Amino acid sequence: MTFDGDFHVHTCLSPYADLVMVLNALATRFEKTGIEWIVVTDRNS
């Protein structure tokens, strides 16, 4: 069994990300590309 995921994702709360990277938008994008899980790595939030 395998799971597709991403270990390094920033949201709009991180100074390293775009303001459009809200969780709902990220979830929609990942769902369309087959990503099943993410690890949020925001800094200074």
C-alpha positions as CSV (number, residue, x, y, z in Angstrom):
1,M,0.0,0.0,0.0
2,T,1.4,3.4,-0.9
3,F,0.2,6.9,-0.1
4,D,1.2,10.1,-2.0
5,G,2.0,13.1,0.1
6,D,4.1,16.2,0.6
7,F,6.3,16.7,3.7
8,H,6.9,20.4,3.2
9,V,4.0,22.8,2.5
10,H,3.7,26.4,3.6
11,T,0.3,28.2,4.0
12,C,-0.4,31.9,3.8
13,L,0.5,32.2,7.5
14,S,4.2,31.6,6.7
15,P,6.4,34.4,5.5
16,Y,7.8,32.1,2.8
17,A,4.4,31.6,1.0
18,D,2.0,33.5,-1.2
19,L,-1.1,35.0,0.4
20,V,-3.3,32.8,-1.9
21,M,-2.0,29.7,-0.2
22,V,-5.0,29.3,2.1
23,L,-5.8,25.8,3.3
24,N,-8.9,25.4,1.2
25,A,-7.0,26.3,-2.0
26,L,-4.2,24.0,-1.1
27,A,-6.6,21.1,-0.3
28,T,-8.3,21.6,-3.7
29,R,-5.0,21.7,-5.6
30,F,-3.6,18.6,-3.8
31,E,-6.9,16.7,-4.3
32,K,-6.7,17.3,-8.1
33,T,-3.1,16.1,-8.2
34,G,-3.6,13.0,-6.1
35,I,-1.8,14.1,-3.0
36,E,-3.5,12.4,0.0
37,W,-1.7,14.1,2.9
38,I,0.5,17.1,3.7
39,V,2.8,18.3,6.5
40,V,2.3,22.0,7.1
41,T,5.7,23.7,7.8
42,D,4.8,27.3,8.5
43,R,7.4,29.4,10.3
44,N,6.9,32.5,12.4
45,S,3.1,32.0,12.5
